[in-house]
Protein backbone atom coordinates (compact mmCIF):
# COMPACT_ATOMS: atom_id res chain seq x y z
CA UNK A 1 0.00 0.00 0.00
CA UNK A 2 1.40 3.39 -0.91
CA UNK A 3 0.24 6.55 0.82
CA UNK A 4 0.43 10.00 -0.76
CA UNK A 5 0.05 13.31 1.08
CA UNK A 6 -1.18 16.46 -0.69
CA UNK A 7 -1.78 20.06 0.36
CA UNK A 8 -3.88 22.30 -1.86
CA UNK A 9 -2.68 25.87 -1.67
CA UNK A 10 -4.94 28.91 -1.67
CA UNK A 11 -3.44 29.74 -5.10
CA UNK A 12 -4.82 26.47 -6.53
CA UNK A 13 -1.53 24.57 -6.52
CA UNK A 14 -1.34 20.94 -5.34
CA UNK A 15 1.83 20.05 -3.45
CA UNK A 16 2.85 16.50 -2.64
CA UNK A 17 4.82 15.76 0.53
CA UNK A 18 6.61 12.53 1.33
CA UNK A 19 5.48 10.49 4.33
CA UNK A 20 8.45 11.53 6.48
CA UNK A 21 7.88 15.26 5.96
CA UNK A 22 4.12 14.90 6.48
CA UNK A 23 4.74 13.07 9.78
CA UNK A 24 7.19 15.75 10.99
CA UNK A 25 4.72 18.52 10.16
CA UNK A 26 1.84 16.67 11.86
CA UNK A 27 3.96 16.11 14.98
CA UNK A 28 4.89 19.80 15.11
CA UNK A 29 8.59 19.03 14.52
CA UNK A 30 8.71 20.83 11.18
CA UNK A 31 7.04 23.98 9.88
CA UNK A 32 5.73 25.00 6.48
CA UNK A 33 6.34 28.77 6.66
CA UNK A 34 4.65 29.33 3.30
CA UNK A 35 1.35 28.37 5.00
CA UNK A 36 1.79 30.55 8.11
CA UNK A 37 -1.59 31.62 9.45
CA UNK A 38 -3.48 29.73 6.74
CA UNK A 39 -6.17 27.07 6.52
CA UNK A 40 -5.29 24.57 3.79
CA UNK A 41 -7.06 21.54 2.31
CA UNK A 42 -5.18 18.30 3.00
CA UNK A 43 -5.83 15.05 1.13
CA UNK A 44 -4.30 11.66 1.86
CA UNK A 45 -4.56 8.94 -0.80
CA UNK A 46 -3.99 5.22 -0.15
CA UNK A 47 -3.32 3.15 -3.27
CA UNK A 48 -3.21 -0.65 -3.14
CA UNK A 49 0.12 -1.51 -4.79
CA UNK A 50 -1.05 -4.97 -5.79
CA UNK A 51 -4.20 -4.83 -7.91
CA UNK A 52 -6.44 -7.87 -7.59
CA UNK A 53 -7.30 -8.95 -11.11
CA UNK A 54 -8.56 -5.89 -12.90
CA UNK A 55 -9.49 -4.01 -9.69
CA UNK A 56 -7.44 -1.36 -7.98
CA UNK A 57 -8.45 -0.17 -4.52
CA UNK A 58 -7.99 3.49 -3.59
CA UNK A 59 -9.10 5.30 -0.43
CA UNK A 60 -8.90 8.95 0.53
CA UNK A 61 -9.20 11.07 3.64
CA UNK A 62 -9.25 14.82 3.89
CA UNK A 63 -9.16 17.65 6.37
CA UNK A 64 -8.78 21.37 6.66
CA UNK A 65 -5.43 21.94 8.38
CA UNK A 66 -4.72 25.10 10.33
CA UNK A 67 -1.21 26.52 10.63
CA UNK A 68 0.00 29.00 13.24
CA UNK A 69 1.86 32.23 12.42
CA UNK A 70 5.17 30.36 12.07
CA UNK A 71 3.74 27.67 9.78
CA UNK A 72 3.50 24.91 12.39
CA UNK A 73 0.52 22.56 12.26
CA UNK A 74 -2.04 23.73 14.82
CA UNK A 75 -5.17 21.62 14.30
CA UNK A 76 -7.27 19.85 11.71
CA UNK A 77 -10.98 20.06 11.16
CA UNK A 78 -13.44 18.09 9.09
CA UNK A 79 -14.54 19.79 5.89
CA UNK A 80 -18.23 20.29 5.22
CA UNK A 81 -19.70 17.29 3.40
CA UNK A 82 -21.22 19.69 0.87
CA UNK A 83 -17.81 21.22 0.03
CA UNK A 84 -17.54 20.58 -3.72
CA UNK A 85 -13.96 21.84 -3.73
CA UNK A 86 -12.97 19.02 -1.38
CA UNK A 87 -14.65 16.41 -3.61
CA UNK A 88 -12.78 17.84 -6.59
CA UNK A 89 -9.55 17.85 -4.57
CA UNK A 90 -9.97 14.16 -3.67
CA UNK A 91 -10.61 13.22 -7.31
CA UNK A 92 -7.63 15.26 -8.51
CA UNK A 93 -5.27 13.80 -5.90
CA UNK A 94 -6.40 10.27 -6.82
CA UNK A 95 -5.53 11.02 -10.44
CA UNK A 96 -2.09 12.31 -9.41
CA UNK A 97 -1.39 9.28 -7.22
CA UNK A 98 -2.48 6.82 -9.91
CA UNK A 99 -0.55 8.62 -12.63
CA UNK A 100 2.67 8.23 -10.64
CA UNK A 101 1.98 4.61 -9.62
CA UNK A 102 0.58 3.11 -12.82
CA UNK A 103 1.49 3.78 -16.42
CA UNK A 104 -1.30 1.67 -17.94
CA UNK A 105 -4.76 3.12 -18.62
CA UNK A 106 -7.39 2.87 -15.90
CA UNK A 107 -11.03 3.82 -15.43
CA UNK A 108 -12.50 5.43 -12.32
CA UNK A 109 -15.80 4.16 -10.91
Beta strands, then each sheet from edge to edge (+ up, - down):
strand 1: 2-8
strand 2: 14-17
strand 3: 39-47
strand 4: 58-67
strand 5: 73-77
sheet 1: 2+ 1- 3+ 4- 5+
end
